[in-house]
Amino acid sequence: SVDLLDLEGNQIDTIGVRTLTEKSVLSRLDLYGVRDTEASEALRNLGRPAGDIWMLTFDSFLTETPFIDRMSRMLRRLEDAYEHPVDIEFTANFNPAGDIQINLLQCRPFQTIGKNGHGRMPETISEENVIIRMEGNSMGGNIVQPISRIILVDPQPYTALTVSQKYSVARLIGKLNRITDRDRHPTLLLGPGRWGTHTPAMGVPVTFAEINHMTALAEISYQDGSLIPDLSFGTHFFHDLIETRIFYMAVYPEQPEVIFHADWFRSLPNQLENLIPADAALGHVVRIADIYDTKMVIFSDVTTQLLVGYLEG
């Protein structure tokens, strides 16, 4: 099947390759596909009309045209300009002269937080000082990031809220985001399920503008009542997280190899009433704590896939 834009119907449609070949919509089909002679023969043996049946492989297009060379040169030039590998959207067409014409539609850098020569994690960290430890399930590359503020949407009381109250939590996160200075208050935001979902039963329905001042973002897998423990892995805001250099982690406390001390987060003094008095009633759900003296650090190594959130000293 082929996804296409139907200009006559003004809609996106999905149509079988055979239907397109019958309508002679696809030109230069030999570049994109190969004839499936076995399928045609099988149909004929069944007494059914066969005709040409094509399988899309793009083999000839990739090997007999300059497409690969041009895309390679384009990506190298973009990577040099952005100083990072890039994600692009493009169209490729044959112009009237029969040559390939590539149009670049969109380009975004795959940036990472930190460089290859990033700082090192202390060789010995007391187990009691490890708050989070896991392998994989993070995005943002190599970092050694001090954290001075923590905002936690506590999963258990959040699930007991009504739908309208869950939207109120999302708006409260937006208010806290607006008073957050990334340079002065590097902030870790944690919450249950998917950040940015449109379905409150799956997480906290924030917009990106309500979390864009955060330094690190954590989605916590949690199942209780109506909450669905299906994390997004940052997909709702993927490019926005990359471009604003927000570190992302997906935390699965139920997995035996994962360390996640939720009680430590809950033990921190809640500053919500002092910062946003009008929303103090949500203090049992949303906790905000300044930990300048505690000196929490998030360490991530992209090579080993190790992530550790620990307390210094």
C-alpha positions, -999 to +999 in steps of 0.1 A: +000+000+000+010+036-007+001+067+014-005+096-009-022+130-012-053+129-034-053+163-050-087+158-065-103+147-033-082+170-012-074+143+013-047+119+025-054+084+012-039+049+012-041+029-020-028-005-031+001-005-055-018-026-079-046+000-081-020+027-088-003+007-115-037+001-132-043+038-132-008+045-145-002+069-117+033+056-109+059+065-136+093+049-137+079+020-117+109-002-127+130+021-104+109+014-074+098-021-077+102-056-092+076-078-108+063-105-086+062-132-113+054-160-087+022-142-076+011-136-112+017-172-120-003-184-090-033-162-100-032-175-135-032-211-122-063-202-102-080-189-134-079-153-121-067-123-141-031-117-132-015-088-150+017-073-136+020-075-098+047-053-084+066-053-051+081-020-040+118-025-031+134+007-043+165-014-052+171+002-086+163+037-073+189+033-046+216+017-068+211+032-103+203+069-095+224+096-078+199+097-049+222+082-023+251+103-032+231+135-032+214+127+001+248+118+017+263+152+006+232+171+018+233+154+052+270+160+056+267+197+048+237+201+072+256+182+099+286+205+095+264+236+097+245+224+128+275+207+143+252+177+150+235+149+130+202+161+117+167+147+111+152+159+078+120+158+058+123+159+020+106+152-013+123+136-043+109+140-078+120+136-114+121+169-131+111+174-168+147+165-178+144+132-160+169+141-133+162+137-096+152+169-077+154+168-040+135+195-020+144+199+017+113+206+037+124+205+073+156+201+092+163+197+129+195+188+147+197+157+169+215+175+197+227+159+229+231+175+263+268+176+271+298+165+250+318+133+247+344+147+271+318+151+299+326+149+336+330+117+354+307+101+380+325+096+414+340+061+415+323+054+448+288+065+457+271+054+489+241+033+482+220+055+505+228+085+483+215+069+451+180+081+444+176+069+408+196+042+390+187+025+357+201+015+323+186+028+291+153+046+288+168+080+287+173+106+260+198+135+259+232+120+257+261+126+282+253+148+311+265+156+346+236+179+356+232+194+391+196+197+402+185+224+426+147+221+424+124+191+421+087+191+411+068+159+416+033+150+406+027+122+430+013+092+410-010+077+437-030+108+446-030+120+410-050+089+399-077+097+425-084+131+409-113+139+387-106+147+350-111+184+357-087+183+386-061+166+365-063+195+340-059+218+370-027+200+378-015+205+343-022+243+345-004+244+379+027+228+363+025+256+338+025+282+366+055+266+382+072+264+348+068+302+343+086+310+376+114+285+369+147+299+357+168+271+342+201+288+350+193+296+386+170+267+394+179+236+373+146+216+378+137+179+376+100+174+368+086+139+376+051+126+370+030+095+362+025+083+327+028+105+296+037+142+298+017+160+271-010+134+266-045+146+255-060+118+277-056+125+315-060+088+322-026+083+306-007+111+323-005+148+328-021+168+299+004+197+297+014+216+267+051+220+259+049+257+268+040+245+304+072+225+308+098+242+285+118+257+314+126+223+329+161+209+328+151+172+331+118+154+326+108+120+340+079+098+332+071+073+359+054+040+351+026+036+376-006+016+375-035+023+399-071+027+392-077+043+358-041+054+351-026+035+322+012+028+327+021+034+291+049+059+288+055+081+257+093+081+258+091+118+250+074+113+217+048+140+223+075+166+225+104+147+210+119+175+188+110+202+213+129+183+241+159+180+218+159+216+207+155+230+242+180+205+256+157+190+282+170+156+294+143+128+293+140+096+313+114+069+316+114+053+350+100+018+356+101+013+395+086-021+392+116-035+373+140-052+398+171-036+383+158-001+387+163+020+418+138+047+424+133+061+459+099+077+456+097+082+494+128+104+493+110+128+469+079+128+491+100+135+522+112+169+509+094+200+523+067+211+500+070+247+489+039+249+468+018+269+493+046+296+495+051+298+457+015+294+444-009+300+474-040+299+452-033+262+444-023+251+478-053+226+478-033+205+453-004+202+477-011+165+483-006+159+446+020+184+434+052+187+455+079+213+448+112+214+468+143+234+466+174+213+473+203+237+469+220+223+500+213+187+491+232+189+458+215+162+437+233+153+404+220+135+373+247+115+356+241+099+322+266+080+300+254+074+265+279+046+258+271+025+289+234+037+289+239+042+327+218+068+344+223+077+381+206+104+401+226+107+433+233+130+463+267+145+466+286+142+498 
